[in-house]
Amino acid sequence: MNVHPMTKSIGRCTSKHKNNNIESKMDVMIKLYESIAAEQSVRGAKKKLDARDIIYYDAQKTVGASNFDKRSSEGKALILAKQIVKGEKLLAQRGYSIKAKRREVSIGMARLELQDN
């Protein structure tokens, strides 16, 4: 079984129907971040997304209609941990660099910060 080093969770879900929406979910998330960055630059803030703009990869949640945290004004998103690798590639194609931080590993969470290049 595959264990992702960021979350140390065992990848049990290998069925096709759970993985086929990764790119569209990433597109939605990237649009969200781009709108946040535009908002910040209008307000005269620095162009980098700051520490509040963090993606949450939650290994213990299922991705469904509520995979994005609607309460969050900072643009937090919940995405399955097994999508991290594919997500990193997609984000790199869009020109974002990713800094990974290992925190809250005990509850299966890994925080990744997005920054503009």
C-alpha positions in Angstrom: 0.0 0.0 0.0 1.2 3.5 -0.8 1.8 5.9 2.1 2.2 9.5 1.2 5.1 11.1 3.0 3.2 14.4 3.7 0.3 12.9 5.5 1.5 9.3 6.3 -2.0 8.1 5.3 -2.5 4.8 3.6 -3.9 5.3 0.1 -6.8 2.8 0.0 -9.0 4.5 -2.6 -7.7 3.5 -6.0 -11.0 3.4 -7.9 -11.3 5.5 -11.0 -14.4 7.4 -10.1 -12.7 9.0 -7.1 -9.8 10.4 -9.1 -11.4 11.6 -12.4 -12.3 15.1 -11.2 -8.9 16.2 -9.8 -8.1 18.6 -12.7 -11.4 20.4 -12.6 -11.2 20.7 -8.8 -7.7 22.1 -9.1 -8.9 24.6 -11.8 -11.6 25.8 -9.4 -9.1 26.2 -6.6 -6.6 28.0 -8.8 -9.2 30.5 -10.0 -10.1 31.1 -6.3 -6.4 31.8 -5.5 -6.0 34.1 -8.6 -9.0 36.1 -7.5 -7.6 36.4 -4.0 -4.2 37.6 -5.5 -6.0 40.1 -7.7 -8.0 41.4 -4.7 -4.8 41.8 -2.7 -3.0 43.7 -5.4 -6.0 46.1 -5.8 -5.8 46.8 -2.1 -2.1 47.6 -2.5 -1.0 44.4 -0.7 2.0 42.5 -1.7 1.6 40.2 -4.7 2.6 37.1 -2.8 -0.2 35.1 -1.2 0.3 35.5 2.5 0.2 32.8 5.2 -3.5 33.0 5.5 -3.9 31.6 2.0 -3.3 28.0 2.7 -4.6 24.9 1.0 -5.6 22.2 3.5 -5.1 18.6 2.3 -7.2 16.4 4.6 -6.6 12.7 4.4 -9.7 11.8 6.3 -12.4 13.6 4.3 -14.1 12.5 1.1 -14.1 14.9 -1.8 -17.7 15.7 -2.7 -19.8 18.7 -3.3 -18.5 20.3 -0.1 -14.8 19.8 -0.8 -14.3 23.6 -0.5 -14.6 25.3 2.8 -17.4 27.8 2.2 -16.8 29.6 5.5 -13.3 30.6 4.6 -12.7 34.1 3.2 -9.0 33.2 2.8 -9.7 30.6 0.2 -9.0 27.3 2.1 -9.8 24.2 0.2 -10.2 20.6 1.3 -8.6 18.1 -1.1 -7.8 14.4 -0.6 -4.2 13.8 0.3 -3.7 11.4 -2.6 -4.3 14.4 -5.0 -1.3 16.3 -3.7 1.2 15.0 -6.3 -1.0 15.6 -9.3 -2.1 19.0 -7.8 1.6 20.1 -7.4 2.2 19.4 -11.1 -0.9 21.3 -12.2 0.0 24.3 -9.9 3.6 24.2 -11.2 2.3 24.4 -14.8 0.4 27.6 -13.8 3.5 29.2 -12.4 3.0 28.7 -8.6 5.7 27.4 -6.3 4.7 25.3 -3.4 6.3 25.2 0.0 5.4 22.2 2.0 5.2 22.3 5.8 4.8 19.2 7.9 2.3 20.1 10.6 -0.6 18.3 12.3 0.5 15.0 10.9 -1.0 13.2 13.8 -4.5 14.1 12.6 -3.6 13.4 9.0 -3.3 17.0 7.8 -0.6 18.6 5.7 -0.5 22.3 5.0 0.9 23.6 1.8 1.4 27.3 1.1 0.9 28.8 -2.3 3.2 31.6 -3.5 3.4 33.5 -6.8 6.8 33.1 -8.5 
